[in-house]
């Protein structure tokens, strides 16, 4: 009987042992699965937090990138700092090489012609006689003097509105002899540090429209020949111009022959030394309001209204001319001029009076003190 019991007990004991192992294996597997689920869950949370933080840093980095580099044409799109143009211009080609900009090719960071990226060059050859759009990204300098000087086949130009132009100090001769350009929009330009605008649009005789409404000219000292021979301009809005530091306005509107009116009522001319030739050839101007002109430092007035043959009347009663030395050719060929108010003119220092009223054939009265 004893042997029989041992035979029965042994298999029962092995079964219990196997069941125990199975239970332990099941618990271990459950724990392992639970641990893996928790680990995966925590990993997902950490990954989410990590990439969120990384994206936030990248976004901030790109914003800083924008702030740092937008002066050379970068802008922000979907939290990415993207290269963009400094300017886009339309050029008309005659089939030969044309100059695109007065910069070295090394200063051109990127360039496209008709939407296709090309190797940067300040000259380009068009093999036809069509209009072509050229976009350039420049290493933007503080000095824009003569940037487009002499580029006769540039028809129009627009600037990236995101450009940081707040450090530009010189815009003299910027479009000198750009004889084909028809329109320019400076509405987004920050000119608060610019000191020179001499010859800026000199001989732009195809220019029809120009937006200077947002120009800050508070530091500009030189406007000599600024609109010289802009003969198609019919009006110029200079109502925001601060001219309190300007010393030179010689030939400022020389031969703006279609200019029918101009509002200079806000002009501060207290520092101006030279107004010679200022309105020479403005043959369509019938009236000029200079009532607010204060000229204690004015020295030169020669040919100031030379050839203004539509001018009917003018008052210079606000002028302080105690330092003026030259007034020759002042109203030369102002053939429609009927009356002039010189009642407060001081010519005690004037040395040259030649041809002052030459061919003023309609003049009936002069109120003068000299």
Buried (B, 14 or more C-beta within 10 A) or exposed (E): EEEEEEEEEEEEEEEEEEEEEEEEEEEEEEEEEEEEEEEEEEEEEEEEEEEEEEEEEBBEEBEEBBEEBBBBBBBBEEEEBEEBBBBBBBBBBEEEEBBBBBBEEEBBBBBBBEEEEEEBBBEBEBEEEEBBEBBBBBBBBEEBBBBBBBBBBBBBBBBBEBBBBEEBBBBBBBBBBBBBBBBBBBEBBBBBBBBBBBBBBBBBBBBBEBBBEEBBBBBBBBBBBBBBBBBBBEBBEBEEBBBBBBBBBBBBBBBBBBBBEBBBEEBBBBBBBBBBBBBBBBBBBEBBBBEEBBBEBBBBBBBBBBBBBBBBEBBBBBBBBBBBBBBBBBBBBBBBBBBBBBEBBBBEEBEBBEBBBBBBEBBEEBEEEE
